[in-house]
Amino acid sequence: MTDLERIRHSAAHVLATALLKIWPEAQLAAGPPVENGFYYDVDLPHRISPNDFEKIEAEMKAVTKANQTFVRSAISRDEAIKMGQAGRLAALGERSVPSKFKLDILSRIPEGEEISLYTNGDFVDLCAGPHVMRTGNVGAFKLTHVSSTYYLGDEKNPQLQRIYGTAFKNKTEMEAHFNMLEEAKKRDHRKLGRDLQLFHIDDEVGQGLILWTPNGAIIRQELQNFISRELTRQGYSQVFTPHIGKLGLYRTSGHFPYYKESQYPPIVERETLDLLAKEGCTCGELSNKLDAGEINGYLLKPMNCPHHIKIFASQKHSYRDLPIRLAEFGTVYRWEQSGELGGMTRVRSFTQDDAHLFCTEEQLPAEVLGCLHLVKTVFNLLGMKDYRVRVGLRDPDSAKYTGDPANWDKAEKACRDATASLGVAFSEEPGEAAFYGPKIDFVVKDVLGREWQLGTVQVDYNLPIRFDLGYTGSDGKEHRPVMIHRAPFGSMERFIGCLIEHFAGSFPVWLAPEQVRLLTVTEAQNDYARRLERELKEKDVRVTLDDSREKLGAKIRLAELAKIPYIITLGERESSSEHVSVRSRKLTAPEAKPWPDFFHQLLDEIANRSL
């Protein structure tokens, strides 16, 4: 447990102490530290609301001011049970009712495991710790919200109130945290996506299914254009595959049943369904027949790789043909629980900038490194330079991984060696590999310090075996290729959701849906403005003209709210001198420029994809 987690765990006990001082009848369940704070679950007749927070925080401050020592003591199971039956656990003293939740938690502690209590003042809690030395070390804290939850997350159990808070070493750190949260609200891609008309989610279409509006489609297309040009330079071939495939295809790949819980249900042919219905087949029996492979069906594809494998296998290959690099902006489908969906970052349908490379073992190191450099190119282009690399390895004790351990050893070595050559910090995480091979994930830290897993590269010896892929070697014999899966953006939806927040909606000019807006002061400048508009459109600049009769200040405000990189004001002085008045995010005040100077500067900025 980190020092900050100790503070937050201790703050949960301070919260529990304060709750009991106000409501002695409260029955407490669990109070762990969590990401960004802590909580305590409580059973209490009084319905706690934010209106109670000031009163609770005042009691918490009294507890921290008393600077009570956190004292740990180990006791026998029998002693702990007696205390629980006397209502003494998670209480300020003995009570007439048992500590029901603590007794249940006690019953779940394995035999032979040490049982410990932590005491601060009169409060005694069943707890494994650890804690800070004294309540005064908790530092700064604040209650944030309250919600309902079922005990142990099971709806068959009693419903409790969960009181959340956060704690830090001092007020300065806490203020920085809440300032960050306010900034995060401003950058929330769901809000900005709506305000800037980038995407839409409609209940009648389905949650987790993104509708790309014209503005958002421009950003996506610009990113796809960039990566497509890079792939052409690097010898990739573009392919297109259907959104659906036979269930047997995914049985061979292992995606069915390995990812069965994350997939949409199989689609069964109408003739088969009619025949089974006549036989009185139940839904459960149908599911069992699909699982057993007794009947076939179709599946919305959860991955693009089986389709690319079939393209590779459709022709004979020689060692001279390799490496073969197949790329596709392929849309895949995953069944995410409704409670896990979130804007564009957690969806049910997403498009990957996917590619699969088929190479010899000798070519593998260079090909993996080439994929990693492509991911770095993407991140550098967008100014996302604060990232770390995570190498996901197999867990030797898990049965979820398929294939020969010797091949796994070679694949993991290829990932380690390529990552080590990048010159960036990386960590190895056993248990994080895909079922078919190890992977290299890029974890990007945004301007608010939040981490996002984006680009990925995976080395795979197993799917070529499962699909019996081969090529003719220089010795005239059949050999097995090695396969690399890679996606620099990962999911286009997730990546652009992160980009919206990274740039706070203020995209660099080459990505911006609208790059320039021309504003006229009076109708007298309309002809000049239309000429400039034509010149910009001839160079494929995304420009609009606002020649409405609105006041100039209102026009400027609308353009600023739309986060347009360049706002060009055209008045009498500008039109008579072939100048423009330029407003941009890079300028603290409007700047007058000759039109040709601005025009060429803008084109250079777009061509160079400047930030």
N, C-alpha and C positions, 0 to 999 in steps of 0.2 A: 504494500500500500504506500503511495507517495505521501509526502508531507501535506499536500493540499487535501488529499483524500482523508488523511487523519483528522485534519481540521473539520472537514465536512461531516465525517462520521461522528465526531464529538459534538458538532452543532446539532445533529439529529437528537442526541441525548439531552442537550440543553433544551431543545424544542419539547421533547417529551416531558421533561421536568416542569417546564412552564405550563404545558397543557394540564398536567395533574394539579398544579397549584390553582388553576382557574376552575377546572372540572375534575374533582377527585375521583369521580365515578368512571372516567375514561378507561377503556380497555385498549392497550397498545399491542400491535402485532410486530411489524418489522420496520427498521429505520436505517437503511444502508446509505452510503454515499453513492451518487450516480454521476454521470457525465454532467458537468456544469453545476452540481449542487448536491442536494440530499432530499430525502423525504421521510415521513413517518406515517404509517397506516394506523388509523385509530377508529374504534367503535364507540360512538358517542351519540346520545339522543339529540343533543344540540346540533343543529346544522351549521357547520362553520362556513363563513363567507369571508371575502376580503375585508369586510367591515370589522371583522374580529382581529385582523392582523396587527393593528396598532397595539391592542391590549396584550396579545400574545408576545409580541416583540418586546414590550415593556418588561414583562416577566422574564423573558430570555436575557435581557440586559441586566436585570437584577441578579440572575444566576451567574453570568459572566463576571459581573462586578464583585460578587462574593468570592471569586477565584477558588472555587471548590476543587480539590484534588480528585483526579480519576484514579480510583484504587481498584486493582484487579485481584480477584481471589478465585482459586480453584476449589470446587466443592464436589461431593459425591452426587451421583444421580438421585439417590434417596433424599438427600438434603434439599436438592433443587426441587424435587417433586413436592416435598413438604412446604417449601416456601411458596410454590405456585398454588398449592391448595389453600394456603392461608392468604392468598391474594397479594403476596409480598413482591412478586416479580413484576417489573415495570410499574412500580408503585412507590409512593412516598412513605408507606407503612402498611401494616396488615389491614386487610379489608374483609368484609363479610362475604364476598364472592371470590371464587378462584380467579387466577390470572389465566383465563381459558386459552388465549392464543399462545402465550409463552409455554403452557403445558403441552400444547400440540407441537410447538417447535421443538421442545425438549424431547418429545417422543420420537422425533425424526432424526435426532443425533445418534449416529451409529454406536453400538456397544463398544466400549473400550476407548472411545474418543473423549478427551478431556472436556469437562464442563466448567465454564468460567463465568463469573459475574463481574460487572463493573459498577462501582458505586461513586456517585458524586453528591455530596450532601446527604439528604435523606433518600435520594432516588437510587434504586437498585434495579439493574437490568441484566437479563440473560444475554450475554454477548461474548463473542470470541475476540473482539478488539481488532486492531489496536486503537489507542486514542492519544491525544496530546496529554501533557502532564496535568494541566489545570484548565478549568473552564475559561479562565481569563485569556488563555492562549488561542481561543477560537477566533479572535480578531473581529472582523466586520462580517455581518450577516444580514440577510433580508429574506422575508417570506415572499414568494412570488405568485403562487396560485394553489387552488385546491380542486380536487376532482374525485370522482367515485371510482372504486375498484373492488373487485371480488378478492376475498382472502385467498392467497396463493394463485390468483389469476383464474380460479375455477368458479364458473357461474353457479355451481351447486352450493358454494360456500357463502357465508354472510357477506353482504356488501359493506365496505368500509369507506371512510373518508381518507384520502391521501393528501397530506399537506406538504407542499414543495417549498424549498427555500434554497438559497445559495450562500456560501461563506468563503471568505478570503482572509489572507494573512493581515491585511490592513484595508482602510477605507479607499486608499488610492487605487489599489488593484480592483476593488469592487466597483468603483466609479468607472474605471476603464472598461470593465466587463459590461456594465449597463450602457455605456456609450457605444460599445461595439454592437450590442443588441439593437439599439436604436438605429445605428447605421445599417445593420442587417435588414431591418424592416424596410428602410428606404430602398435597399438593393434587392428585395425579395423578387425573384424572377416571375412569380405568379402575379404580383401587382404590376410590375413593369411590363410584363407580357401583355396584360390587359390594357394598360394605359397607352402603350406604344403600338398596340394592335399587331403583336408578333405571332400569337397563337391563340387557339380557343379550345376549350374542353366543354362538350355538350352532353348532358345526361341522356338525350335521345340517341346520341351516337354511342356513348358508353364511357364510363370513367376509365382513365388511363389510356385513352385513345386520342392522340393529338391531332387537331386540325391546324395545319400550317396556313396562316393567312398570308396575303401577298407580301407584307413587310418581313415576316419571319422567313418566308420562302426565299427571299433575296439573300438573307444571311446564310441560310443553309446552302443555297446554290453557289455562293461565292466560296464557301469553304470546300464544297465538293469540286469546284473548278480548280482551286489551288492544289488539292491533293491529287486530282486526276492528272494534272500536268506533271507533278512530281513522279507519279507512278509511270507515266509514259516514258519519262527520262530514264527510269530505273528498270525498264524492260518488263513491266507488268502488262497483262492482257485483260481487257474488260470483258466480263461475262454477265449474263442475266439469267436468273433462275426463278421458277414459280414459287408462290407463297405457300405451297402445300405439297406434300409428298406421301407416298404410301407408308403405312405404319411399319411394314417390314424393313424399310430403309433405316428407320430410327432404331429398330431392334438390332440391326447389324451394327450400327454406330455405337449403340449403348445409351443413346439419349432417352430411349424408352426401354427399360423402366428407370434408368438412373435419375432422370429429371422429371419423372412422371408427375410428381406433386406440383411442379412449376409449369405444367403444360395445360393447354386447353384440352378438353376431352376429345378423344378420337371421333372422326366422322365416319359413319358406316354407310355403305351404299344402300340406296333405297330398296333394291331387290332383296338384298340380304336381310334388311330390317323387316320387310314384308314376310319373308319366309320364316324368320324367327318368331314373329308375332303370331303367325298361324300355328306354330309349334308350342305357343304358350310360354315362350322364354321371358323371364323377368329381367328387370334392369340389372339386378345383381348378377344374374347368370350371364347376361350380355357382357358386363364388365369383366367377369372371370374368363370368358371365352377370348376377349380381346387380350387380356394379360397373358393367357396361355398360348396365344398365337393360333387358336383354332379357327378364328375368322380374321380377315384383314380389314383394314379401314384406312383412313387418311388422317394426317395430322397437320395443323397449321405449324409451319416449321419453327422449331425453337432455336435452331442453329442453321447457318448456311453451309457448314463444312461438308455434310453428306452429299449435297448437290454438286459442290465443286469437285469432290472426289469422283463422282460419276462422270463429270466432264473429263477429268484426267484419264479415267479408265476407258473412255470411249474410243481411244486410239492407242496404238502401239507406240512405245517410246524407247529411244536409245539414250545412252549416257550422254550423247552429244546434244540432246534436246534439253537436258537439265541444266540449271534449275528452270522449272516452269512456274510462273507466278500468275495466279488467277485472282482478279480483284472484282468486287461488286459492292455497290451500295445496296445491301440486301436487307429487307425488312423481316424481322422475326417477331415471334409472339410468345409471351410468357404469362402464366396466370399468377398475378400478384394478388394477395389478399387486399380487400378494399381499404382496410385500415392502414396499409403500408404504402398506398399510392400517394404521390406528392408532386403536383405540377408536372414539370418535364423531367424531373430527376428520378422518378420512380413510376414507370408506366407499364402498360400491358402490350404495347406494340411499339417497336423502335427500330430504327435503321442503323446498321453498323457500316462503317467504312471498312468492310471486311476484305481480307485476302488470305489465300492459302498457297503456300509455296511448297513445291515438291522437289527435293534435292537429294544428292548423294550425301553419305556421311562426311566425306571430305569437304563438301561445300557448306556443311551445316554451320560451322563457326562464323564464316564470312556473311552468310545469309541472315543469321540471327543478329549480328552486329549491324547489318544494313537496316534491318527492321527497327532496331533501337535508335539508330541515328535519324530515321524518318520521324519517329515520335518526338525526338529532341527538336527536330526542325519545326514541327508543328507548334510546340510549346514556345520556342524562341520567337517564332513569327508573331505570336499573340502576347508576348511579354510575360508569359507564365514561367518564370525562371526559378521560382521557389518550389522545388519538388524533391521527393525522395523516391527511391526504387525499392520495391518489395519483391523478393524472390519466393514464390509459393512452392513449397516442396511437399512430397507425400508424407503421410504419417505412417510409419512402418507398422503400427499396431492397428491400423484401420483396414477394413475389408472393402472399402469403397473404390479402391484404385485397381484398375485392370492392367494386365500385361506382365511381361517378363521383368523381374527386378533388375536384371543386367541392363536392359534397355532403359529403365528408369534411371539407373546410375549414369548412363551416358547422356541422357537428356538433361538431368540435373547439372552435370558437369558443364554442358554447353551453356546453360543459363547462367551458372556462376561465373564462368570465364568471360562471357560476353559482358555481363553486368559489371564485373570488376574493371574492365577496360574502359568503361564510360567516364570514370573519374568523378562520380557522384556518390553520395552516401547511399548505402543499401543495407537491407536487413534480410535475413532468411527466416521464413515462417513455415515450419512444418504443419501439415494438415490443410494448407491453403491451395494446394495444386488442384487442377481440374482432374476428373476421374481418369483421363487418358494421358495426362502429361503435366510436367511442371510449367509454371508461368512466371512471367516478369510483368509486374504491374507498376505503373507510374502513378504516384499519389501526389497530387498538386495541392499546394497551400495557396488559398486565395488572399486577397488584400485584407480580409478580416481575420486571417489566421486559421480558417477552417480548411479541413483536408477533404479532397475529392479523389476517388480512384477513377482515372480516366483511361489513358492508353494501356494496351496490353499486348504481350507477345508470348506465345506458348509453343513449346517443342513437343512433338508427338511422334513416338515410334509405334503407337498402338493402333490407331485407326488404319494406317496402311496395311497392317496385318489383318485386322478385322474385315477389310474389304479386299484382301488379297491383291494389293497393288504391286506392280512390278515394272521394271525397265531392263533393257538388254545392256549389259556392261561391256567394257572393252574386251573382255574375255569371251564374249559370245554367250554368256550364261545370264539367267534371270537373277536380278537383284531387287531388293526391297528399298523404295525411297523412304526418306524421312520427311515428315510434314511439319510445317510451321504455320500456326494460326496467328494472325496479327491484325490489330485495329488501332491505329494511332488516336483517332477521336474516341473510339469505343462506341458508345451510342450517340448518334447525332443529337437526339433529344436531350440527353443528360449533359452532353458537352456544351450545347448552346444554352441550356438552362444555367450552367455554371458561368458561361461567358457573359450572359446578361447581368449576373450578379457581380462578376469580376470587373466589368466596365461600368456598372451601375446604369446600364442602358445607353451610355454614351460611347457608342462604338467608334473605332477608328474609321476614317473617311472611306477606306476601301470596302469596309463591311457594312457601313450604314445603309439602311434601306433607302433613305433620302439623303443625298450627299450635299446638296445646295438648295437653298430656297431664296428666290429673288423677291424683294419687296419694293414696290413702288410707293413714293410719297404722294404723288398726284397722278392723274390720268395722263399728264403731259409726258411722263417717262415710260408709258406703256410700249411704244414702238421700240425704244432702246432696250427695254427689258426682254421683249419677245425676240429681238435679234440675238441677245446674249443666251437666251434659253435655247434657240436653235443651234448655236455654236456648241453649247455644252452637250446637247442631245446627239449631235453628230459624232461626238467623241464618246458616246455611251455613258455620259455622266447622268446620274439619277437626279434630276432637277425638277422643281415645281416653281410656278410663278404665282404669287399672291398679288393680284392687281385689283383687289376688292377696294371698296370705299371706306373700309375700317381705318381707324386712326393708326398711325405708324407704331405707336407704343403697343397697341393691342396685337398687331401683326407680329411684332418682335417677340412678345410674350408667348404667343401660340407656337412660334418656331422654336423657342427655347424649351418649352414643355415637351415638344416632339424630339428634343435632343439632337437636332440637326447640326452636323459639324460646322457648316459654313452658312451664315445668314448674310446676304448681300443686300444692302440698302441703296436704292437708286433715287436720288433727288435731282433737282435742277442742276446743281453744281457737277454731279457725277455724269449726267447725260451730256452736258455741254463740253466736258473735258475728256470723255472716254475713260473715266475712272469708275471705280466701285468703292463703296464703303463696306469693309469686311468686319464681321463679328465672328469670333470663333472661341472655342474653349481654351485655346493657347494664348489668346490676347486678353489683356485686362481692360482694354478700351477699344472702340472701333478704330480701324486703320484704313486710311485712304491709299488706294493703289491703282496704278494704271491697269486697265482691263487685261492687256496681253500678259503682264507680269503675273497677275493672279491666276489667269487661265493656265499658263504653263506650269506654275507652281502646283496647282491643283492636280493637273494630269500627272506630274512627276510623283506626287504624294500617293496617288492611286496606284500608279504602275509599280512603285517600290513597296507598296503595302506598308506604309509608315504607320507607326502607332501614334 
